[in-house]
Amino acid sequence: MRAVVAKRYEHEADLSEIVGLAEAAGYEVAATRTQKRTEDAAYHFGEGKVSELAGLCVREDADVLVVDNEVGPYQKFNIGKTVPEGVQVVDRFTLILEIFGQRAQTRKAQLQVELAELRYELPRAEAKTSLAKRDERPGFMGLGEYDESREQDIKSQISRIRDELDQIADTEETRRERRRESGFDLVALAGYTNAGKSTLLRRLADALDVDENADRHPDLDDTAVSENQLFTTLGTTTRRADTGKREVLVTDTVGFISDLPHWLVDSFHSTLSSVYHADLVLLVVDASEPVERMREKLATSHDTLRERNEAPIVTVFNKTDRVDDAALRRKRDALSSLAPNPVTVSGLEGTNVGRLRARIEDELPDWATERLVLPVSDDAMSLVSWVHDNGHVTQETYGGDHVELGFEAPPPVVDQARARAAELGDGGPTGDGDHAGGGNSAGNSNPAGDGDNAGRATADDTAGQPDTPSRSEQVTESEPDDPGPPSRPRRR
């Protein structure tokens, strides 16, 4: 389908983003026009410019007029009466919702798109009611036929979808806590759309041999697809990444975009909750873009995160393979107030990804340290193995009928190890403050003193039991019935 793209502006007429959005939606952009003026209450543009756009649609045989602004219900009605019959008027947010609808594959994503569409339609349904009461019933090329019951139907559907999304959110919060309680730190990739987040996710997760696990995890090859296209990622994709001592789950989410109204951002709260409730946020920026564009996108990202995000933020300048060192230094200096101490990487080539992994470890919350003295038994060896799987063992000494185990781990893992040690029942105090399996353990969960950091969590009644999933698996999130936390290979 062919499209004419138009934009009203007061300060800057940049059409690159809206053209990219139109192409992402599947349109062939035949022509573009801009107008510098304040908003006209009746037509958005000046009436003469609307007539010009109508003629351009005829000459270009356009099917769609895309307006890179938010167009009010009455304005859309008036423009629709002016353009040729059969030409659809699509404003910026209708276009974004169209793209979302094309990309939504999971139930959660589909519900969020439907909610956003309904919230967009509600004021237009109210406008239809007002027009109908004045006997100005708009037809198909305006706002659509008036239906007296439509407004109430929309409100009922919004309520139903919110209830279902709340249930999904509860399930996902439980899943996040299970993952933390299994020793994982949660890292979220955030940033403007098309910044290379999906490529970076694949690079961070490449420590896990995909071929080796292909039969067990057939989803690995087609998750976090990397394309040079806006809104490639709509839902969330979570994969395990090995950053060294720490084990993290990295989640890729929908990309941000400028000038989104609050109601649209709020409609995707369920997806963005992976960012809001992470232990660490990696804010990814395309370093190959002009510095002013980078500044705008950083500001948009910070605006989106400001109200609800609780985690520390590390800025990542991605796509450094497209920019020389001198230009990169100038951009770092120019953006230092918005992006202090950024990590510069190339997700495509893997440049500095090791430095990013080290930065992740440095920025994550502290682990606790612990020492246990356990009786030598099958149950004790099972606990030692579990600690290897869920923490970082610093000491493992066997002496006669006992084993001394020193380790660092998230506080919930330490608590579970203490509880399991207490159940062994045969040990006694060692005299140096450490205790055996018959009672208390030592270490008091003090933060690790070597500067390494790790994740926070709350205790889980089931984590650490024999049926807890092993942590060598990798997870791809698509629906709320995810079987639970993945696992990693045992380390010695």
VENRAFEN-V671194 format. One record per residue. N is the residue number from 1. OMEGA is omega in whole degrees, -180 to 180 (none if undefined). Layout:
((N & OMEGA) (N & OMEGA))
This chain:
((1 & -178) (2 & -176) (3 & 167) (4 & -178) (5 & -179) (6 & -179) (7 & 169) (8 & -177) (9 & 176) (10 & -177) (11 & -175) (12 & -178) (13 & 178) (14 & -178) (15 & -173) (16 & -178) (17 & -177) (18 & 176) (19 & 177) (20 & 177) (21 & 179) (22 & 179) (23 & 178) (24 & 178) (25 & 177) (26 & -179) (27 & 170) (28 & -177) (29 & -176) (30 & -177) (31 & 178) (32 & 176) (33 & 175) (34 & 174) (35 & 177) (36 & 179) (37 & 172) (38 & -175) (39 & 174) (40 & -175) (41 & -175) (42 & -172) (43 & -175) (44 & 168) (45 & 168) (46 & -177) (47 & 178) (48 & 179) (49 & 178) (50 & 177) (51 & 177) (52 & 179) (53 & 178) (54 & 178) (55 & 179) (56 & 178) (57 & 178) (58 & -177) (59 & -176) (60 & -179) (61 & -175) (62 & 175) (63 & -172) (64 & 169) (65 & -179) (66 & -179) (67 & -176) (68 & 176) (69 & 171) (70 & -176) (71 & -179) (72 & -177) (73 & -179) (74 & 177) (75 & 179) (76 & 178) (77 & -178) (78 & 177) (79 & -180) (80 & 177) (81 & -175) (82 & -178) (83 & -178) (84 & 177) (85 & -179) (86 & 178) (87 & -179) (88 & 177) (89 & -176) (90 & 176) (91 & -174) (92 & -173) (93 & 172) (94 & 180) (95 & 179) (96 & 179) (97 & 177) (98 & 178) (99 & 178) (100 & -180) (101 & 179) (102 & -173) (103 & -176) (104 & -179) (105 & -180) (106 & 179) (107 & -180) (108 & -180) (109 & 179) (110 & 178) (111 & -179) (112 & 177) (113 & -180) (114 & 178) (115 & 179) (116 & 179) (117 & -180) (118 & 179) (119 & 175) (120 & -175) (121 & -173) (122 & 180) (123 & 178) (124 & 174) (125 & 177) (126 & 178) (127 & 177) (128 & 179) (129 & -180) (130 & 180) (131 & -178) (132 & 180) (133 & 177) (134 & -179) (135 & 174) (136 & -175) (137 & -178) (138 & 179) (139 & -173) (140 & -175) (141 & 175) (142 & -177) (143 & -177) (144 & -178) (145 & -179) (146 & 176) (147 & -173) (148 & -176) (149 & -173) (150 & -178) (151 & 180) (152 & 177) (153 & 180) (154 & -180) (155 & 179) (156 & 179) (157 & 178) (158 & 179) (159 & -180) (160 & -178) (161 & 178) (162 & 179) (163 & -179) (164 & 178) (165 & 176) (166 & 178) (167 & 177) (168 & 180) (169 & 178) (170 & 179) (171 & -178) (172 & 176) (173 & 176) (174 & 179) (175 & 179) (176 & -179) (177 & 177) (178 & -179) (179 & 177) (180 & -178) (181 & 175) (182 & 174) (183 & -179) (184 & 167) (185 & -176) (186 & -179) (187 & -179) (188 & 172) (189 & 178) (190 & 178) (191 & -178) (192 & 179) (193 & 179) (194 & 178) (195 & 180) (196 & -178) (197 & -178) (198 & 176) (199 & 180) (200 & 177) (201 & 180) (202 & 179) (203 & 179) (204 & -176) (205 & -172) (206 & 176) (207 & 178) (208 & -177) (209 & -178) (210 & -178) (211 & -178) (212 & -176) (213 & -173) (214 & -178) (215 & -178) (216 & -176) (217 & -178) (218 & -179) (219 & -172) (220 & -174) (221 & -173) (222 & 175) (223 & 179) (224 & -180) (225 & -178) (226 & 179) (227 & 175) (228 & -172) (229 & 180) (230 & 176) (231 & 173) (232 & 179) (233 & 178) (234 & 176) (235 & 178) (236 & 174) (237 & -177) (238 & 179) (239 & 179) (240 & 177) (241 & 179) (242 & -178) (243 & -179) (244 & 176) (245 & -174) (246 & 171) (247 & -178) (248 & 169) (249 & -178) (250 & -178) (251 & 175) (252 & -176) (253 & 178) (254 & -179) (255 & 176) (256 & 175) (257 & -173) (258 & 172) (259 & 175) (260 & 178) (261 & -177) (262 & -176) (263 & -180) (264 & 176) (265 & -179) (266 & 180) (267 & -180) (268 & 179) (269 & -177) (270 & 177) (271 & -178) (272 & 178) (273 & 176) (274 & 176) (275 & -175) (276 & -174) (277 & 178) (278 & 173) (279 & -180) (280 & 178) (281 & 172) (282 & -179) (283 & -171) (284 & -179) (285 & 177) (286 & -176) (287 & -179) (288 & -178) (289 & 176) (290 & -173) (291 & 180) (292 & 176) (293 & 176) (294 & -180) (295 & 180) (296 & -177) (297 & 174) (298 & 179) (299 & 178) (300 & -179) (301 & 180) (302 & 177) (303 & -179) (304 & -176) (305 & -165) (306 & -169) (307 & -169) (308 & -175) (309 & -179) (310 & -171) (311 & 171) (312 & -177) (313 & 173) (314 & 179) (315 & -179) (316 & 173) (317 & -177) (318 & 178) (319 & 179) (320 & 175) (321 & -179) (322 & -176) (323 & -179) (324 & -174) (325 & -178) (326 & 179) (327 & 179) (328 & 178) (329 & 179) (330 & -180) (331 & 178) (332 & 180) (333 & -176) (334 & -175) (335 & -174) (336 & -180) (337 & 178) (338 & -176) (339 & 179) (340 & 176) (341 & 180) (342 & 172) (343 & -180) (344 & -177) (345 & 166) (346 & 178) (347 & -178) (348 & -176) (349 & 180) (350 & -179) (351 & 176) (352 & 178) (353 & 175) (354 & 177) (355 & 177) (356 & 178) (357 & 179) (358 & 179) (359 & 177) (360 & 179) (361 & -179) (362 & -172) (363 & -179) (364 & -179) (365 & -173) (366 & 167) (367 & 174) (368 & 177) (369 & -179) (370 & 171) (371 & 178) (372 & 171) (373 & -171) (374 & 172) (375 & 178) (376 & -180) (377 & 178) (378 & -180) (379 & 179) (380 & 179) (381 & 175) (382 & 178) (383 & 178) (384 & 179) (385 & -180) (386 & 178) (387 & 175) (388 & -177) (389 & -171) (390 & 178) (391 & -180) (392 & -176) (393 & 179) (394 & 179) (395 & 174) (396 & -174) (397 & 179) (398 & 179) (399 & 178) (400 & -175) (401 & -180) (402 & 176) (403 & 175) (404 & -176) (405 & 174) (406 & -177) (407 & 172) (408 & -177) (409 & 172) (410 & -179) (411 & 179) (412 & 178) (413 & 177) (414 & 180) (415 & -180) (416 & 178) (417 & 177) (418 & -178) (419 & -180) (420 & 177) (421 & -180) (422 & -179) (423 & -179) (424 & 165) (425 & -173) (426 & -172) (427 & 177) (428 & -180) (429 & 180) (430 & -180) (431 & -180) (432 & 179) (433 & 176) (434 & -178) (435 & -179) (436 & -172) (437 & -176) (438 & -177) (439 & -175) (440 & 174) (441 & -175) (442 & 178) (443 & 176) (444 & 177) (445 & 177) (446 & 177) (447 & 179) (448 & -175) (449 & -176) (450 & 177) (451 & 177) (452 & -176) (453 & 177) (454 & -164) (455 & 177) (456 & 178) (457 & 173) (458 & -173) (459 & 180) (460 & -175) (461 & -175) (462 & -176) (463 & 178) (464 & 177) (465 & -176) (466 & -177) (467 & 175) (468 & -178) (469 & 177) (470 & -172) (471 & 174) (472 & -179) (473 & 177) (474 & -173) (475 & 170) (476 & -174) (477 & 175) (478 & -179) (479 & -176) (480 & -179) (481 & 175) (482 & -176) (483 & 177) (484 & -172) (485 & 176) (486 & 180) (487 & -177) (488 & 176) (489 & 178) (490 & 180) (491 & 174) (492 & none))
